[in-house]
Amino acid sequence: MLSGFHHVALKCADFDKSVAFYTAIGAVMERSWGEGDGRACMLAIGNGCYLELFAGGKPGDKAGVCMHFAIRSTNTQADFDKAVAAGAIVDKPVTTLNIPSKPEPLPVTLAFVKGPDGEIIEFFQVL
């Protein structure tokens, strides 16, 4: 039975920069392994969800395409501000809107930034 995301995996061109970025915005190092280009780690981002980062990527590599990944937030503005302060590039600023979904609209506050390897990160808060 499916019960939610466990992790999203990213291959990083600069492993240390990516670890520093995600820990600066609140992720917590859960475990790490390997050496050099074989390094990897699991960063806890809350509620049993993780980011798994792998070293050994090259700038511009596209092993797989992911539109974006969304991180649940309890304060989109604060998380967005932390990400920008840690070096993220603003993709779409903080916005509050009603997603016109069925059976009823979903009120959310969201924002998008680009992480160290160009990955699109969405901060998603259900109101």
N, C-alpha and C positions, 0 to 999 in steps of 0.2 A: 504494500500500500504506500502510495506517495504521501510524504508529509512535509514537503517544502525543500528549499535548496539546502544542500550541505556545503558546497563550495563552488567557486568559480576559479578556474586556473588560468594564469597568465604567464607567458614566457617573456622575460624582461631583458631588454638590451643592457640596462644598468641595474643589476639586482640590488645593490646596496642603496641606490637612489630610490628605487621602488619601495624597499622595506622602510626606509626613513620616511618617505611620503605617507605611506599607509599608517605607520605607527604615529606619525605627527597628527593625523586626523582622528585617532582613537582606536585603531586596530591594536590587538595585543598578540605578541609572539606566543604561539601555543607550542610549536615544536619546529625544529629545523634539522636538516640532514644534508650530507654530501659535502663536496669540496669543489672549488673552482667553478667551471661551467656546469658541474653536476650538482651545485647547491640548489636547495629548495626549502620552502618553509610553509607552514600553515599559520595564518594570522586570524585570530578570532575577531569577528565583527559584531557579535551579539546574537542571542537567541539560537545558539547552536549552529550558526552559519560562519563560513570561513572563506578567506581568499587564499588560494594556494599559488605561491610565486615560484617560478623556475628561473634559474640563471641560464646563460648561454644563448639568449636571443641576440639577434643582430638588428641594428636600426633599420626599420623598413620591412622586416620580416612579417609575413602574413600567413601564419600556419592555419588559422581558421578565422572566420569572420563572425564577430559578435556585434550586434547593433548597439547594445549598451548593457550594463548590468546595474540593477537598482539596489541601493542599500536603504533598508528601513531607517527612518529618522524620527526622532521625537522633537527636533528643532532644526528644520531645514536651513534656516538662515545661519545659525551658529555652525552647522556642519559645512555649509558652503564657504563661509568665511574662513574656517580652519583649513579647508582644502586649498583655497586661493593663497592663504598665508604660507602654506607648505609648498607652493610652487605650481599648483594646478592652473590650467588655462580655462577661463570662463567660456563655456559653450552656449548656455542659456541661463540667464540670471533667475533668481528666485521668483516664482510665480505661484499665485493661488488661483485655482480654477475648479470648476465642476466638470469631471469627465462625463460626457453624455452617455452613460452606460445604462443597461437594462438589468434588473428591473427598476433601478433608480439611479440618479446621478451619483457620482462618487466625488465628494469634495476633498481636494488634496492641495498640498503645497509641495512644489518640486523645483529642482534646479539641476543643471547638467554642467559638468566640468570635464576637461581632458586630463588624464593622469600622465605619469612620466613616460609611458610608452605610447601615448596617443589614445589609450582606451577611454571610452566614454563612460563616465560614472554619473548615475542619477541618484540624487538624494530624494527620497519619496516619503512623504508624511501624510497619512490619512487623517483628516480633520474630524 
